[in-house]
Amino acid sequence: MNIKRDCEGVDWELVSGILRTVGMAHYVPEVHQKAFENSQAVVFIS
């Protein structure tokens, strides 16, 4: 398991696709990137 606490190297197409697959709000990858990069804290687990 890999835990990331920043947005460097994130595949935003994949993020958008995962959100769409699980039924959450999804937008074009650039919108998700901007939202995450402007967040105070982020965690990605792969």
Secondary structure, DSSP 4 states (H G I P E B T S, - for coil): --EESS-TT--HHHHHHHHHHTT-----HHHHHHHHHTSS---EE-
